[in-house]
């Protein structure tokens, strides 16, 4: 799956979430939700709102954005029906059970990548196959017109030179087509992307790197890797690599089916095979569970969840103390912009 760039209003919160990753709750009760930096920045982007308030805000912004997008597309000579289902769904915390530290959960979902509880929830709530309201119009266009439609709607994808090694890239609303323009109209200039906070962005990126390279985490990863070797799962030097290996293989299956996104794929063709229903994806799901169970056992033996969160949170606390003035300035700018 490829990201078309985060919503500007969620940029800082997303970055905080990147720092804590998907670290599971520890046996002692620590959770990535306790991240000092994530908690510190959350209020600037509505993180203190109730689930119901967030859902209502999301739905209203989605409706307004799609209406603006339709206006933009019309000016460019294309028809576009506002798609309020475009952009995903927001589930309440009670809808999804995410327990990667429990063996019975891992036996069913692995890492939650191929066989995800989110996919189950979406299927139960949807009840019927999703239909893009613009699909019929898009199919009426020639191949070149379809390419122009997508580029106008979402912009031209980044080049290889613009993408980093992990597949991410610097998002700019100006190059994100009508969708980017509509988002910017609603949300304004994101202070996180402004030159004023360039140094803070760089420091936060350095914080992520320093966390991964810290002597304490390297020692913890070495103990975990040794356990994995003994369990017959060699080749990993850090715990995150195990989960990432499954994600990479899944992405390869999607790429094989859909290409690089530059050319529309005829999913109605008898030759098209939905990667989610392929034997290769089923085999990957089985492999995921096998690997995740070995990973879980080694995390348990090394107290990985608790120890990694302690290391991370200590570095975040120091970061907040060292950059208090810049963080306060950013919070003030974000709250004023929201």
C-alpha positions, -999 to +999 in steps of 0.1 A: +000+000+000+012+035-008+006+066+012-005+097-006+006+119+023-009+125+057-037+149+064-020+181+073-039+184+105-026+151+117+010+156+108+025+161+142+004+134+159+014+110+131+050+118+137+046+112+174+030+078+166+060+070+143+083+075+172+065+051+194+058+028+165+034-001+172+049-010+205+025-033+223+014-029+259+039-043+283+033-069+310+037-041+335+010-020+319+031+004+298+016+012+264+026+033+234-004+055+244+017+065+274+043+081+252+054+114+268+059+131+234+027+118+219+007+129+249+025+163+249+015+170+213-019+153+212-039+183+225-027+205+197-046+183+172-078+174+191-063+144+209-082+154+240-116+151+222-139+122+229-143+093+204-177+106+194-164+141+188-135+129+167-159+107+146-183+137+141-154+160+132-140+134+108-173+129+090-179+166+086-145+173+073-147+144+049-180+157+035-166+192+031-134+180+015-152+159-011-175+187-021-144+210-026-127+182-045-158+180-069-156+217-075-119+215-083-124+186-107-152+204-125-129+234-131-104+210-147-131+195-170-139+162-151-170+149-134-165+139-098-191+126-074-183+134-037-172+101-021-178+102+016-164+067+020-131+077+005-104+080+031-112+051+054-133+046+084-128+055+120-135+027+146-140+032+182-115+016+206-142-009+217-146-022+182-111-036+178-093-060+201-056-055+196-036-078+219-003-088+202+011-099+236-014-126+240-008-160+225-044-168+215-045-134+196-012-141+178-023-176+169-053-160+150-038-128+136+000-130+138+010-094+136-024-084+123-011-077+088-026-103+065-054-115+088-062-082+105-090-076+131-095-043+114-104-061+081-129-082+101-145-052+116-147-034+083-164-064+067-189-066+096-198-029+095-199-026+057-223-055+051-220-050+013-193-045-013-179-010-015-188+008-048-169+039-058-195+064-070-170+076-097-162+041-111-188+041-139-176+075-151-139+066-149-146+034-169-162+055-196-129+074-202-101+063-224-069+050-209-052+084-214-082+102-199-082+079-169-046+087-163-053+124-165-083+120-142-062+103-114-033+128-118-058+157-116-075+142-086-045+131-066-014+145-083+015+127-099+032+102-077+067+109-064+097+098-085+123+073-072+146+102-064+119+118-043+113+087-022+134+076+007+147+041+012+116+032+034+092+043+007+082+075+024+084+110+008+079+146+018+042+155+012+032+188-003-004+197-009+006+216-041+015+184-058-014+163-045-040+174-071-075+184-062-075+163-031-044+182-018-060+215-027-093+206-009-074+195+022-055+228+022-086+249+018-101+232+049-070+230+071-049+259+060-011+259+062+002+232+085+026+248+109+045+215+112+056+219+075+066+256+079+102+268+078+097+280+114+098+245+127+123+230+103+149+226+130+124+209+153+114+185+125+151+176+120+156+171+158+125+149+160+138+127+131+171+125+149+153+114+180+138+084+162+173+075+149+189+079+182+162+057+198+169+029+173+207+033+177+207+036+215+231+012+233+203+000+255+180-009+226+208-025+207+216-047+237+179-056+240+176-064+203+207-086+205+191-107+233+159-110+213+178-120+181+197-147+199+165-161+211+151-161+176+181-179+163+176-206+189+139-208+178+149-215+142+142-179+129+177-165+121+185-134+101+169-107+122+190-081+141+161-061+156+126-070+167+110-046+142+126-065+113+104-095+119+071-078+115+085-056+087+095-087+067+058-098+065+047-062+056+074-061+028+062-095+014+026-083+014+036-051-004+054-072-030+022-091-037+002-059-041+028-045-064+027-076-085-010-073-089-015-035-092+019-023-106+034+010-097+001+029-099+011+048-130-012+027-152-048+018-143-054-019-137-085-036-151-097-055-120-126-068-140-104-087-164-106-125-161-068-125-159-067-103-128-062-121-095-071-102-063-039-105-042-060-108-010-076-139-024-044-155-039-027-187-026+004-166-021-014-143+004-029-173+022+006-188+025+020-155+038-008-154+064+003-188+077+040-177+077+031-146+095+015-165+124+044-189+126+069-160+128+049-139+151+045-168+176+083-173+177+087-135+181+062-134+209+080-161+228+113-143+225+097-109+235+083-126+265+117-141+275+135-108+271+107-086+285+110-068+252+078-047+253+084-032+287+121-026+283+118-010+249+091+013+261+112+023+291+141+032+268+119+051+244+100+071+270+132+081+288+146+095+255+114+113+248+113+129+283+149+142+277+138+155+242+109+174+257+131+190+284+158+199+258+134+214+233+106+228+256+106+263+240+103+251+204+076+225+213+055+251+231+058+274+201+047+246+178+017+237+201+006+273+201+008+276+163-011+243+158-038+252+183-043+286+166-045+269+132-069+242+142 
